[in-house]
Each structure stands twice: as structure tokens, then as C-alpha cells.
Amino acid sequence: MSTYILTSMFPNGFHAQAAEVFREKISKRNKFAFVASEFELLHEKTDKYFRFFLDMFESIGIHFEEAYAIDGRMNAEEAQRQVAEADVIWLSGGDTPTQFGYFQTYGLDKVLREHGGVIIGMSAGSINMAKTSICTLACGHYKQEIYHGLGCVDISVEPHFVRGNVSEELLTLSEEYTIYGLCDDGLIVCSGEPVEFYGEVYRLSHRTVERI
């Protein structure tokens, strides 16, 4: 069974609760794939964050035998193979619609939907894991966009959520969609029922904001 972990950001590294969740959920540790948000440009930035998060896993005792970044330095066939073979996949942050476009261009959308391991999304990666991906101005996107995402989870998230700064845009969207406000350091784990929530997570529905 697949395990999906949605995150926002870890400003001070993996905290104790996050470390415990990752150590519990990540049992197979052979191959780790870091999927970029920008495939054709910014390779140096991709490599920087790939190493940064790999080091964070090392710091909590999770060591992968092989690890690699997935972007335009691989052709589509190689990218698909490497993602399919990975035990753990990290969908990075960045520009959300751009990342999803690369998923489609490189044929990774189908591979990710069918993957049976652990997929961890951060920020943009978390948004794109949803059945309905909601990109808001409040979350720093250039324009509001709503589209069919990967469909790995039936949960739409707003990363970097701040309870004291809920925009009218989000409240209006919550009239039609249930949105989970995922604060930095929070996690949502979907590996069966029930869904598990860690840290500060809020449910926005019909203009009501409720902490879970």
C-alpha cells in the first residue's frame, strides 16, 4: 500500500515528531528520488536542495543506499524508470503548475499515481499530490489556478498556512472546496484510514477555520 506524506516546510530541520513519523513510515531505504519542480533550469539549485534534504534524513538516522535528483538532465524514459524504482520519492517545493507540467511532459504523472512506496510532498509537491490542486495568490502563486492533480490523495492543501492571516481568497474558495491549511512543521499522512495529522493543521470549509 502506498504511503503519502504531505508537508509544508521544516524551517529548523525535521523536529522530533516528524523524525519519528519518517522513521516509522520509511521501512525500505534502498533508493531515494528527489523530483525537482523546475526540470530544464536551475540545476544547481535543484542539487543544493537535493543534498539539503538528504542530509536532513541522514541527521535522523535514515540512510539511503542510492539517491538521485530527477530533472531534465535525464530523458523521460530514464526519469520514469528511476522514479518507479525508488522506495521513497520526494516531490520538491517550487512553482506548483510548472512542476505539474513537467510531471506530464516526462510521463511521471502516471508513474507517481501507480507507485506503491512512500511519496513525500513539500509545499508545491503536496499541492500537486491532490485530486484537486488549488494554487492560491495567498500561497505566493502568480495567479489562482485550480486543476486536476495527481490524485494520490483526496486532500487539497494550502502550505505555509498562518492561522492569524487567513485571506478572503481562501475563505471564498472554502465555500466550494475543503482545504487543509498546513502550517510549517505540520504533516498529513495518508496510508489508509484514518488520515493522520501531526502538528498545526486546519480545516477550512464553508468559511469556517477549525484546527484538527
C-alpha positions in Angstrom: 0.0 0.0 0.0 1.2 3.5 -0.9 2.1 6.0 1.9 1.6 9.7 1.1 3.0 12.3 3.4 2.2 16.0 2.8 4.4 18.6 4.3 4.8 22.4 4.1 8.4 23.2 5.3 10.7 22.4 8.1 12.4 25.7 8.9 14.7 24.2 11.6 15.1 20.7 10.2 13.0 17.6 11.0 11.6 18.0 14.5 11.3 15.1 16.9 7.7 14.2 15.9 8.4 14.4 12.1 11.6 12.3 12.6 9.5 9.7 14.4 6.9 9.6 11.6 9.6 9.3 8.9 11.4 6.5 10.7 8.2 4.6 11.1 6.8 5.0 7.6 10.1 4.6 5.7 11.0 1.0 6.1 12.6 0.3 2.7 15.6 2.5 2.3 17.3 1.4 -0.9 16.6 4.2 -3.4 15.6 7.8 -2.9 14.4 10.0 -5.7 14.2 13.8 -5.3 11.9 15.2 -8.0 12.5 18.8 -8.9 9.9 21.5 -9.6 11.9 23.0 -12.4 13.4 20.4 -14.8 15.1 22.5 -17.5 16.7 25.3 -15.5 18.2 25.9 -12.1 20.0 22.6 -11.9 22.5 24.0 -9.3 19.5 25.0 -7.1 18.0 21.5 -7.5 21.2 19.9 -6.5 21.5 22.2 -3.5 18.1 21.2 -2.1 18.5 17.6 -3.0 21.6 17.4 -0.8 20.0 19.6 1.8 17.0 17.3 2.4 19.1 14.1 2.0 21.3 15.4 4.8 18.2 16.0 6.9 17.3 12.4 6.6 20.8 11.4 7.5 20.6 13.5 10.6 17.6 11.4 11.9 19.2 8.1 11.1 17.7 7.4 7.7 20.3 6.4 5.2 19.5 5.5 1.6 21.8 3.2 -0.4 21.2 5.2 -3.6 19.9 8.8 -4.1 19.4 10.9 -7.2 17.7 14.0 -8.4 15.1 13.8 -11.2 15.0 16.6 -13.7 15.7 17.4 -17.3 19.3 16.0 -17.1 17.5 12.7 -17.6 15.3 11.8 -20.6 11.7 10.9 -19.9 12.3 7.1 -20.1 15.2 7.3 -17.5 13.2 9.6 -15.2 10.2 7.3 -15.3 12.4 4.3 -14.5 14.3 5.9 -11.7 11.0 7.2 -10.1 9.3 3.8 -10.5 12.3 2.0 -8.8 12.6 4.4 -5.8 11.4 3.3 -2.4 10.9 6.9 -1.3 10.0 9.8 -3.6 10.4 13.5 -2.6 8.3 16.0 -4.6 10.0 19.3 -4.1 8.7 22.8 -3.5 8.8 25.5 -6.1 6.3 26.7 -8.7 3.4 24.4 -8.5 1.8 24.5 -12.0 5.3 24.4 -13.6 6.1 21.2 -11.6 2.9 19.5 -12.6 3.6 20.4 -16.3 6.9 18.6 -16.1 5.2 15.6 -14.4 3.0 15.4 -17.5 5.8 16.1 -20.1 8.1 13.5 -18.7 5.3 10.9 -18.1 5.8 10.9 -14.4 2.2 11.6 -13.5 1.2 8.0 -14.3 4.3 6.6 -12.6 3.5 8.5 -9.4 -0.1 7.5 -9.4 0.8 3.9 -9.6 3.8 3.9 -7.3 3.5 1.6 -4.2 6.1 3.2 -2.0 6.4 6.3 0.1 5.8 9.7 -1.6 6.5 12.9 0.3 5.4 16.2 -1.0 6.7 19.5 0.2 4.7 22.7 -0.5 4.2 22.6 -4.3 4.7 18.8 -4.2 1.9 18.5 -1.6 -0.4 20.6 -3.6 0.2 18.5 -6.7 -0.5 15.2 -4.9 -4.2 16.2 -4.6 -7.1 15.1 -6.7 -7.9 18.8 -6.9 -4.8 21.0 -6.8 -5.5 24.6 -5.6 -2.9 27.2 -6.3 -3.7 30.5 -4.5 -2.4 34.0 -4.5 -2.2 33.7 -0.7 0.4 31.0 -1.2 2.5 33.1 -3.4 1.3 31.9 -6.9 1.2 34.4 -9.7 -2.4 33.7 -10.3 -5.1 31.5 -8.8 -5.3 28.1 -10.6 -7.3 25.0 -9.9 -6.7 21.8 -11.8 -6.8 18.0 -11.6 -3.6 17.0 -9.8 -2.0 13.6 -9.4 -5.0 12.2 -7.4 -2.8 10.4 -5.0 -4.8 11.9 -2.1 -8.3 13.4 -1.9 -7.0 16.3 0.2 -6.3 19.8 -1.1 -3.8 21.7 1.0 -2.6 25.3 1.5 1.0 25.1 2.6 2.7 27.7 4.8 -0.7 28.4 6.4 -0.8 31.0 9.1 -4.0 30.9 11.3 -3.8 34.6 12.1 -3.6 35.6 8.4 -6.5 33.8 6.6 -7.2 35.6 3.3 -10.6 36.4 1.8 -9.5 34.3 -1.2 -9.1 31.2 0.9 -12.4 31.8 2.7 -14.2 32.2 -0.6 -12.6 29.0 -2.0 -13.7 27.2 1.1 -17.3 27.7 0.1 -16.7 25.2 -2.7 -13.7 23.2 -1.6 -12.5 21.8 1.7 -8.9 23.0 2.1 -6.4 21.9 4.7 -4.2 24.7 6.0 -0.9 23.0 6.5 1.4 25.1 8.7 5.2 24.8 8.5 6.4 21.8 10.6 3.0 20.1 10.1 2.4 16.8 8.4 -0.6 14.9 6.9 -0.1 11.2 6.4 -2.4 9.1 4.2 -1.6 5.4 4.3 -5.1 4.1 4.9 -7.9 5.1 7.2 -7.9 7.3 9.2 -5.8 10.1 7.8 -3.2 11.1 10.4 -2.5 14.8 11.2 0.6 16.0 13.1 1.5 19.5 14.2 -0.6 22.5 13.3 -3.2 21.7 10.6 -6.5 23.4 10.0 -9.7 22.5 8.0 -11.2 25.3 6.0 -14.8 24.6 5.0 -17.8 26.9 4.3 -15.8 29.9 5.6 -15.1 28.2 8.9 -11.5 27.6 10.1 -11.1 24.7 12.5 -7.9 23.2 13.9 -7.6 19.5 13.6 
